[in-house]
Amino acid sequence: MSDRTDQVRPANVARRWIERRRPPEQSLFSGIYGLVLASALVAALDATGEKAEPGPDALWVLLTALASGAAHGYAHVIAQRASDDGAATSRLRSVLAEWPLVAAVLPTVAILLAAVAGWWAEATAVDAALLFNTVALFGSGTWAARTAGRGWPSACRSGAMDMLIGLAIIVANALIK
């Protein structure tokens, strides 16, 4: 039986393991885009003076995210087609690679559906979704910067800049109401 001290792993094994499990930067950026999209949509659908309809609002957020993801993926397909004639599976992968955009709106959809269930009023759901998305923008921006190799101070500044987008949407929503 061998001694565990004899089994020394090379120093770069841990680094390779981490790099294989990190989401690609493009996925993180698509997720950030999805959070901004969800925030803008939920703020736009929260009209003052209208009957609260969180169910249709949740559906619109989801459908818009699906359409945006498909359009963004298709734009990649068109760019690919212009540069070479890739296989159809490669084109489908380009469209399906936009799943982080759609996944990023799911918490907003869930929060709006909680309002449908009567757990809270639509206005409270909108406020909760905007707050959640703003905090998630900070986290996603920081994570994307760390994945790109930036240090913690720089990554937190990047996250703060992303969070400012969410805060701008919150301020705009408050002013437009």
Secondary structure as a PSIPRED ss2 file (coil, helix, strand):
# PSIPRED VFORMAT (PSIPRED V4.0)

   1 M C   1.000  0.000  0.000
   2 S C   1.000  0.000  0.000
   3 D C   1.000  0.000  0.000
   4 R H   0.000  1.000  0.000
   5 T H   0.000  1.000  0.000
   6 D H   0.000  1.000  0.000
   7 Q C   1.000  0.000  0.000
   8 V C   1.000  0.000  0.000
   9 R C   1.000  0.000  0.000
  10 P C   1.000  0.000  0.000
  11 A C   1.000  0.000  0.000
  12 N H   0.000  1.000  0.000
  13 V H   0.000  1.000  0.000
  14 A H   0.000  1.000  0.000
  15 R H   0.000  1.000  0.000
  16 R H   0.000  1.000  0.000
  17 W H   0.000  1.000  0.000
  18 I H   0.000  1.000  0.000
  19 E H   0.000  1.000  0.000
  20 R H   0.000  1.000  0.000
  21 R H   0.000  1.000  0.000
  22 R C   1.000  0.000  0.000
  23 P C   1.000  0.000  0.000
  24 P C   1.000  0.000  0.000
  25 E H   0.000  1.000  0.000
  26 Q H   0.000  1.000  0.000
  27 S H   0.000  1.000  0.000
  28 L H   0.000  1.000  0.000
  29 F H   0.000  1.000  0.000
  30 S H   0.000  1.000  0.000
  31 G H   0.000  1.000  0.000
  32 I H   0.000  1.000  0.000
  33 Y H   0.000  1.000  0.000
  34 G H   0.000  1.000  0.000
  35 L H   0.000  1.000  0.000
  36 V H   0.000  1.000  0.000
  37 L H   0.000  1.000  0.000
  38 A H   0.000  1.000  0.000
  39 S H   0.000  1.000  0.000
  40 A H   0.000  1.000  0.000
  41 L H   0.000  1.000  0.000
  42 V H   0.000  1.000  0.000
  43 A H   0.000  1.000  0.000
  44 A H   0.000  1.000  0.000
  45 L H   0.000  1.000  0.000
  46 D C   1.000  0.000  0.000
  47 A C   1.000  0.000  0.000
  48 T C   1.000  0.000  0.000
  49 G C   1.000  0.000  0.000
  50 E C   1.000  0.000  0.000
  51 K C   1.000  0.000  0.000
  52 A C   1.000  0.000  0.000
  53 E C   1.000  0.000  0.000
  54 P H   0.000  1.000  0.000
  55 G H   0.000  1.000  0.000
  56 P H   0.000  1.000  0.000
  57 D H   0.000  1.000  0.000
  58 A H   0.000  1.000  0.000
  59 L H   0.000  1.000  0.000
  60 W H   0.000  1.000  0.000
  61 V H   0.000  1.000  0.000
  62 L H   0.000  1.000  0.000
  63 L H   0.000  1.000  0.000
  64 T H   0.000  1.000  0.000
  65 A H   0.000  1.000  0.000
  66 L H   0.000  1.000  0.000
  67 A H   0.000  1.000  0.000
  68 S H   0.000  1.000  0.000
  69 G H   0.000  1.000  0.000
  70 A H   0.000  1.000  0.000
  71 A H   0.000  1.000  0.000
  72 H H   0.000  1.000  0.000
  73 G H   0.000  1.000  0.000
  74 Y H   0.000  1.000  0.000
  75 A H   0.000  1.000  0.000
  76 H H   0.000  1.000  0.000
  77 V H   0.000  1.000  0.000
  78 I H   0.000  1.000  0.000
  79 A H   0.000  1.000  0.000
  80 Q H   0.000  1.000  0.000
  81 R H   0.000  1.000  0.000
  82 A H   0.000  1.000  0.000
  83 S H   0.000  1.000  0.000
  84 D C   1.000  0.000  0.000
  85 D C   1.000  0.000  0.000
  86 G C   1.000  0.000  0.000
  87 A C   1.000  0.000  0.000
  88 A H   0.000  1.000  0.000
  89 T H   0.000  1.000  0.000
  90 S H   0.000  1.000  0.000
  91 R H   0.000  1.000  0.000
  92 L H   0.000  1.000  0.000
  93 R H   0.000  1.000  0.000
  94 S H   0.000  1.000  0.000
  95 V H   0.000  1.000  0.000
  96 L H   0.000  1.000  0.000
  97 A C   1.000  0.000  0.000
  98 E C   1.000  0.000  0.000
  99 W H   0.000  1.000  0.000
 100 P H   0.000  1.000  0.000
 101 L H   0.000  1.000  0.000
 102 V H   0.000  1.000  0.000
 103 A H   0.000  1.000  0.000
 104 A H   0.000  1.000  0.000
 105 V H   0.000  1.000  0.000
 106 L H   0.000  1.000  0.000
 107 P H   0.000  1.000  0.000
 108 T H   0.000  1.000  0.000
 109 V H   0.000  1.000  0.000
 110 A H   0.000  1.000  0.000
 111 I H   0.000  1.000  0.000
 112 L H   0.000  1.000  0.000
 113 L H   0.000  1.000  0.000
 114 A H   0.000  1.000  0.000
 115 A H   0.000  1.000  0.000
 116 V H   0.000  1.000  0.000
 117 A C   1.000  0.000  0.000
 118 G C   1.000  0.000  0.000
 119 W C   1.000  0.000  0.000
 120 W C   1.000  0.000  0.000
 121 A C   1.000  0.000  0.000
 122 E H   0.000  1.000  0.000
 123 A H   0.000  1.000  0.000
 124 T H   0.000  1.000  0.000
 125 A H   0.000  1.000  0.000
 126 V H   0.000  1.000  0.000
 127 D H   0.000  1.000  0.000
 128 A H   0.000  1.000  0.000
 129 A H   0.000  1.000  0.000
 130 L H   0.000  1.000  0.000
 131 L H   0.000  1.000  0.000
 132 F H   0.000  1.000  0.000
 133 N H   0.000  1.000  0.000
 134 T H   0.000  1.000  0.000
 135 V H   0.000  1.000  0.000
 136 A H   0.000  1.000  0.000
 137 L H   0.000  1.000  0.000
 138 F H   0.000  1.000  0.000
 139 G H   0.000  1.000  0.000
 140 S H   0.000  1.000  0.000
 141 G H   0.000  1.000  0.000
 142 T H   0.000  1.000  0.000
 143 W H   0.000  1.000  0.000
 144 A H   0.000  1.000  0.000
 145 A H   0.000  1.000  0.000
 146 R H   0.000  1.000  0.000
 147 T H   0.000  1.000  0.000
 148 A C   1.000  0.000  0.000
 149 G C   1.000  0.000  0.000
 150 R C   1.000  0.000  0.000
 151 G C   1.000  0.000  0.000
 152 W H   0.000  1.000  0.000
 153 P H   0.000  1.000  0.000
 154 S H   0.000  1.000  0.000
 155 A H   0.000  1.000  0.000
 156 C H   0.000  1.000  0.000
 157 R H   0.000  1.000  0.000
 158 S H   0.000  1.000  0.000
 159 G H   0.000  1.000  0.000
 160 A H   0.000  1.000  0.000
 161 M H   0.000  1.000  0.000
 162 D H   0.000  1.000  0.000
 163 M H   0.000  1.000  0.000
 164 L H   0.000  1.000  0.000
 165 I H   0.000  1.000  0.000
 166 G H   0.000  1.000  0.000
 167 L H   0.000  1.000  0.000
 168 A H   0.000  1.000  0.000
 169 I H   0.000  1.000  0.000
 170 I H   0.000  1.000  0.000
 171 V H   0.000  1.000  0.000
 172 A H   0.000  1.000  0.000
 173 N H   0.000  1.000  0.000
 174 A H   0.000  1.000  0.000
 175 L H   0.000  1.000  0.000
 176 I H   0.000  1.000  0.000
 177 K C   1.000  0.000  0.000
